[in-house]
């Protein structure tokens, strides 16, 4: 086989704008299962919120034991939502949680990856085994397994800090800021997508951006992962504007926290109802549930909770598609119904 054919086989169809080097890097990262060795801190913010933050993130190859430090992929400030973990089926995840607050007992509890009871991230009165949290003086290590059948996008959050601990005024568990997501890509490297109105399979390595949107009771919290910039993670804040290059492939990871049901909707954009070829543009999502879809970015839109109370309260944001010069692709007549 010639060198040219090797390169051609390494780059499958998808985003035209991705460099060959970036595609090769993603292919290499999928070649062997990894152990994600994560040191994650818990920090109290000035507005009485609490957040997870990445202190160190090492990928260790489970076959040849080589390591890659990806700590710099994450924001150096403290984000809400917390840092997103991206793994593949077959990977292992090891999170050492460090309590940097000087009070309380925070944890991480996942809804997606497999784990033994000692990594449930709950208290003994619930799990009947032990208290699983990081004290001010003692870190706690959680071990997760992205085993077969765990592919998807799943929330993880605190399950031990509680209310009014040591006199601190708190809204509850995850709603104070201790929430984030783990994205587990399927072992075959392919996901369902709607491309030019046609249901198809796309390669995970051809996804240009992951958008992570958490639906809280009254706002959206957002972050993104830009794979055209070597997997750079960026925290986007409340009701953020999401941006994508025209014709790029993007994946939306919608998570829900809080206590309410929300009907997530995007005008001008359709996607596949999970597990089907049915095209939809809205989806009902309940507390700590998830909804994931992949599309080609070719239309500006507004995303929102279509309940009138939340919509009037400003629970919405924009999805902006730009050409290669950074200009919006919005067509005023076509997109006149953008909220």
Rosetta blueprint (number, residue, H / E / L):
1 X L
2 X L
3 X H
4 X H
5 X H
6 X H
7 X H
8 X H
9 X H
10 X H
11 X L
12 X L
13 X L
14 X L
15 X L
16 X L
17 X L
18 X L
19 X L
20 X H
21 X H
22 X H
23 X H
24 X H
25 X H
26 X H
27 X H
28 X H
29 X H
30 X H
31 X H
32 X L
33 X L
34 X E
35 X E
36 X E
37 X E
38 X E
39 X E
40 X E
41 X E
42 X E
43 X E
44 X E
45 X L
46 X L
47 X L
48 X L
49 X L
50 X E
51 X E
52 X E
53 X E
54 X E
55 X E
56 X E
57 X E
58 X E
59 X E
60 X E
61 X E
62 X L
63 X L
64 X L
65 X L
66 X L
67 X E
68 X E
69 X E
70 X L
71 X H
72 X H
73 X H
74 X L
75 X L
76 X L
77 X L
78 X L
79 X L
80 X L
81 X L
82 X L
83 X L
84 X L
85 X E
86 X E
87 X E
88 X E
89 X L
90 X L
91 X L
92 X E
93 X E
94 X E
95 X E
96 X E
97 X E
98 X E
99 X E
100 X L
101 X L
102 X L
103 X L
104 X L
105 X L
106 X E
107 X L
108 X L
109 X E
110 X E
111 X L
112 X L
113 X L
114 X E
115 X L
116 X L
117 X H
118 X H
119 X H
120 X L
121 X L
122 X L
123 X L
124 X H
125 X H
126 X H
127 X H
128 X L
129 X L
130 X L
131 X L
132 X L
133 X L
134 X E
135 X L
136 X L
137 X L
138 X L
139 X L
140 X E
141 X E
142 X E
143 X E
144 X E
145 X E
146 X L
147 X L
148 X L
149 X L
150 X L
151 X L
152 X E
153 X E
154 X E
155 X E
156 X E
157 X E
158 X L
159 X L
160 X L
161 X L
162 X L
163 X L
164 X L
165 X H
166 X H
167 X H
168 X L
169 X L
170 X L
171 X L
172 X L
173 X L
174 X H
175 X H
176 X H
177 X L
178 X L
179 X E
180 X E
181 X E
182 X E
183 X E
184 X E
185 X E
186 X L
187 X L
188 X L
189 X L
190 X E
191 X E
192 X E
193 X E
194 X E
195 X E
196 X L
197 X L
198 X E
199 X E
200 X E
201 X E
202 X E
203 X E
204 X H
205 X H
206 X H
207 X L
208 X L
209 X E
210 X E
211 X E
212 X E
213 X E
214 X E
215 X E
216 X L
217 X L
218 X L
219 X L
220 X E
221 X E
222 X E
223 X E
224 X E
225 X E
226 X E
227 X H
228 X H
229 X H
230 X L
231 X L
232 X E
233 X E
234 X E
235 X E
236 X E
237 X E
238 X E
239 X L
240 X L
241 X L
242 X E
243 X E
244 X E
245 X E
246 X L
247 X L
248 X L
249 X E
250 X E
251 X E
252 X E
253 X E
254 X E
255 X E
256 X E
257 X L
258 X L
259 X L
260 X L
261 X L
262 X E
263 X E
264 X E
265 X E
266 X E
267 X L
268 X L
269 X L
270 X L
271 X E
272 X E
273 X L
274 X L
275 X L
276 X L
277 X L
278 X L
279 X E
280 X E
281 X L
282 X E
283 X E
284 X E
285 X E
286 X L
287 X L
288 X L
289 X L
290 X E
291 X E
292 X E
293 X E
294 X E
295 X E
296 X E
297 X L
298 X L
299 X L
300 X L
301 X E
302 X E
303 X E
304 X E
305 X E
306 X L
307 X L
308 X H
309 X H
310 X H
311 X H
312 X H
313 X L
314 X L
315 X L
316 X E
317 X E
318 X E
319 X E
320 X E
321 X E
322 X E
323 X L
324 X L
325 X L
326 X L
327 X L
328 X E
329 X L
330 X L
331 X L
332 X L
333 X L
334 X L
335 X L
336 X L
337 X L
338 X L
339 X L
